[in-house]
Amino acid sequence: MNIIGFFAHHKVAANLLMILMIVSGLYALAKLNVQFFPSFELDRISVRVIWPGASAEDIEQGITTPLEQSLKTVENLDKITSTSAQNISSILMEFTEDSDLLVALDKVKQKVDEYKNLPQDAEKPIVQTIVRYENVATVQISQNPQIKNQQPFTSRELGQLVDNFEKELIQRGIDKVTINGLPEQEIAIELSTEKLYQLKMNLADVAKKVGDYSLDLPIGVSGANEHGKELRTLEQGKTIEAYKNIPIVQTTTELIQLGDIATIVKRDRTGEVARLSHNRPVVEMVLQRTEKGNALVAAEIMQQWLKDKSFELPPNIQLIVYDETWRLIKERTMLLVQNGLGGLILVVAILYLFLNGKVAMWVAIGIPISFMATLAILY
């Protein structure tokens, strides 16, 4: 009694196995991801520290070298690479394949938090894992050049429009939206010497107040061992309103806030210009997905969003889609399906020429069932 003899004597078992292969294959087909390359983790963690106005030499001596010496003791570390440039220190840590990246990330954060000798003006270190993203498509937003006698948009107006677009796409399920073409924004605080004189303060005093009340700082750990939770104050200002509410001085009658004595505006960084086309600002939104995301699902979200926007946007705004990577994936998938169906038809025709109809039918049925089982195994 071999395996063929067993199924020949137990037809119910053969039919149940066939049904199991079909069902498991269909389930795997719905779950398998659609992408160019197989998923793999990079096993890398980056540490970035920004020190505005510092030279590359100062960055290396004050941040990169001491941080690198501290991080070399992290377990399962395979390779560490550092770069010191003007205003920024970047350290890339590569771990062995069998290491738990979440545990490694916690240990790296702990090492960075334990280091207390960062320069006073340096920003809070950014510790994060390296995540791979794949492009789905690029959407270009600009003013329609075919419409004459219209006031050109400013980069700020176009930036506000793109910010709304980004929020909508993220809410609908796009993993990441990268914006290109807009100058970086900064929050500027403008004070008059007259008001400073009335309060008997100078610019350094106001800067210290802003720095003291606009910081994200660790304040300790609650609990112990694996139940420990890191506590952190999140007070760094992100909006104009947050800076307006910063207390500056308490008089006998009132509390004077920064918004009472200063003009706070959000503007483009000096010297930066937006990308231009037809002498008008142009912004690109690169829609991306994580390696666990589905390119075709992301494409459906984008197409539905474009369809909705075609009814909402005024005619002087145009959206152009290009670099549609998802179409290449779909074309390859359809090519595989077409070749498979064509091959199946040829095989069935040849089987009917050399075998009787019943045997040819079951051999032909076995081909797609075998594919279903293969999909289940791959999943």
N, C-alpha and C positions, 0 to 999 in steps of 0.2 A: 504493500500500500504506500505509494508515493503521493506527493501532493496533488498530481493530476488525477490519480485514481480516487483519492479522497473526495475531491469535488465532483468527479463523475458519479460517485455513489450517493452524494449528498447535494442534490441540486438546490435545495433551499439555502444551504450554506453558501453556495456559489452566488446565488441571486442576492443574498444579504450582503456579501462582500462587495458585489458590484454596486449595490445601492449605497453602501458606506463610502466607496471610492468616489462616487458621483457627488454625494452630499458634501463630503469633506473637501473635494476639489472646488465645488461652487462656493463654499464658505471661504476657502483660502483665496479664491479669485477675487472675492469682495474685500478681503483684508490686505492682500499683497499691495505694496506701495508701487506707484508708477513714477519712475525716476530714471535718470541716465546711469548713475553709478550706484553700487551697493552702499548701504549705510555702514558707517564706521565712526568710532569715537576718536577724537584727536589726542586725548589724554594730555592736554596742555592747559596751563593756567597762566594768565598774564597779570602782572602787577604794574600799574601806571601811576606815576606821581607827577603832577604839574606844579612847577615853581615859576610863576610869571616873572619875566625880566632876568632870569638867571642864565648865565652862559653855560655852554656844554661842560667846561672844566668844573664850574661850581656844582653843576648837577651831578657829575661823576663823584666828586669828593664828598659832597654833602648828603647825597641821597643814594645813588646807585651802588657804590662800593660797600658802604656799611649795610645796606639792605640785602645785598647779594650775599655777604658773609653770613648774615643771620638766616637767610633762607636755604643755605646749602645743607643745613642739618635736618631738613624735612625728609621723612622716610619715603622710600621708593622713588626718590628723585633720580632720573636718568641723565638729564642734561639741563643746564641753565645757560641762557644767553641774555646779555644785557646790552642796551643801547642808551647812550647819553647824548642828547641833542639840546639845542637851545629851548628852554622853557619846559622840557619834559624828560622824564626818566622812564624807560620801558624795560621790564624784565620778563622774559619768557621762560617758563619752567616746563620741561617735558618729563613725564612719569612713565614708569614701566607699564607694560600691557596688562599685568595682573593686578594693578593697583585700583583701589576704589577712589574715583575722582571726587566724589562728594566729601569723603573723609579727608582727602588731600586738600581740598578747597578750604575746609574748616581749619586745618592745621596751618595753612599758609596765611589765612586771615588772622589767626591767633599770633603767629610770628610777626606779622606786620603791625598789629595792635600793640604788641609788647615793645616795639621799637619806639622810644619816646624822644629821640634826638633829631626828628625832622626839623628843617628850618621853619621859623615861625610863619613866614609868608607862604609856605608850601600848602597846596590844597590837600584835601583828604585823599589818601591812596585808594585807587580803584582796583579791586581784586575780582577777577571773573574768569570763568572757563571760556575756552575758545569754542564757539558754536559755528558749524558750517551752515551756510545759507546758499540756496540755489535760486537763480533768477527765474521768474515766471514770465514777466513782460515789463516793458517800460512805457509809461504814459507821459506824454509831453503836454504841458499846460501853457498856453500862451494866448495872446490877443489875436483875433482873427484879422490878418492883414488885408483881406479882401473887402472889409467894411471900411469905407472912407470917412473922413471927417469925424473921427472919434478921438477922444482924449486918451493918450497912452496910459496904461497902468503903471504905477510905481512898483518897485520891488516889494515894498511893504504891503501894498494892497494884494499883490499876487501871493505873497507869503501867507497872509491871513486866509486866503482862499485855499491854498495848498494844505495848510494846517487842518482845516475842516475836512478836506478830502482824506487826509491821512487818518484822522479819527474815525471817519465813516468806514474806511476799508479795514482798519484794525477791528472795529466792532463787528464787521461782517465775517471775519475769520481769516484775513490775510495775516500771515505770521510776522512779517516785517516790511516796512516801507522806508526806503532810503531816498532822501530828497537831495537832489543836486541842482545847482544853479543859483541858489540864494546866498547872499552874504550872511555871515554869522551875526547873530544879534547880541547886543549888550544892553544892560540897564545902566543908564547914566544918572548920577545924582548931582544936581547943580545947586550951589549955595551962594548967597550973596554975602559979601564982607560986612554989610550993614547989619544983617540979622545975626551974624556971628559975633559982631562987636556988642550988640545989645545983650546977648547971652553970655558974654565974656568967655567965648570959646574960640578955638581955631579949627582948621581943617583936620589936624591930627586927632583932636578930641572927638570930632564927629566920626572920623574913620574908625577910631577905637570902639565907639559905641556900636557902629554898624557891624564891626567884626565880632564883638562880644555877643550880639543878639542875632547873628545870622551864621550859626555854626551847626554842623552835624557832628556830635561827639559821642564816643562810647562812655557809658556811665557805670559799667560793671556787668556782673553776671548774676542772674537769679537761679538758684538751685545748684546742684553739684553733679559731677560725672556726666552720664549720658542724658540726664534730665536738665542740665544747665541750659539757660537761655540768655543770650547776649542782649543787654539793654542798651539803647542808643537814643539820644535826643535828636529829633529831626526838626531843626529850627532854621535851616538855611533858607533864605528868601528865594523864591522862584518867580514871583510876580511883582508888579509895581505896588499892588495893595499891601503885600507882605512887608515891603520896605517902608511904606508910608506909616505903618503902625509901630515902627521901632521907637521906643521911648528914648528921648535925648536928655531931657532935664526936667526935674520936678521943682516947680516954683511953689510959693506959698499958696497960690490960688488955683493952679492948673498943672496938668501934665502936658508938656510940649513934646509932640512926636515929630519924626523926621518929615512927614508930609506937611507939617505946619510951617517949616522953615526952608524947605527945599523943593525944587522942581525935579520930579523923577520921570524919566521917559525911557522907552525902549526903542533903540535905534540900531541901524547897521553899524558894524565896526568900521572905523575910519580906514579909508584906503581900499576897501573891498567893494567890488561891483558885481552885479548879477550877470548871468549869462544872457547874451543878447541875440536876437534874430529879428531882422527887419527893423532894427533900432528899437525893439521892444523886449522887455524881460521875458525870458523863457525858463520854465522850471521843469525838471524831470523827476518823476516818481518811479523808482525802481521797485517793483513788487517782488518780494522774495518769500520763500518758504523754507522751513527747517527740513532736515533730512528725513524726518518722520512725517512730514506733510505730503499731501498729494497734489501734484502739479495740475492735474486736470480739474480737481475740485476747486483749487485756487483760481484757475482760469474761468470756471463757471461763475465764481463770485465776482471776478473782475468784469466779465461780460454783462452780468445782471446790473452791476453798479453803473457801467457805462450806459446801459439802456435806460436806467432811471434818470441819469444825469442829462441825457439827451432831451428830456422833457422839462427839466428844471432850469438848466443853464441858459443865460441870454445868448443871442446869436454872436455877440462879439467875443465870446470865449470858445476856444476850440481845443479839443482833446484828440491827440494823435497817439496811436498805439503802435509800437514797433518792438523789435527784438523779442518776439513772442516765442520763447523757448519751449513753451508747452505744446506748440504746434509740431515741433520736431519730434517730441515724445509721442504725440498722437499719431503722426505719420508713420513712425517706426512700428507702433503697436498695430496699426491697421495693415501695414505691409506684412507683418508676421501672421495676422489673421487671414489675409487674402492668400498668402502662400500656403498656409495650413489647409484652408478649404480646397484650394486648387489641387494640392497633393492628395487630399483625402478622396476627391472625386476620381483622380487618375488611379489610385490604388483600388477603389471599389470597382471601377471599370475593368481593370486587369484581373481582379479576383473573379468576377463574373464570367470572364472568358475561360479561365482554367479550373474553376471549382463550381460545384452546384450552388444554387441560389441561397440555400439555408446556411451552408458553411461560409460563403462569401459575406452574407449579412452579419453573422456573428463576428467574423474577423474584422469587418469594417467597424462594427460597434466597439470592438475592443480598443481601437486606436484612440478615439476621444476619451474613453474611460481611463486608459493608461495616462493620457495627458492630465486628466483630473487628479489622479493619484499622485502624479509628479508634482503638481501645484501644491497639493496638501503637504507633501514631503518638504518642498522648498519653503513653505510657510513655517 
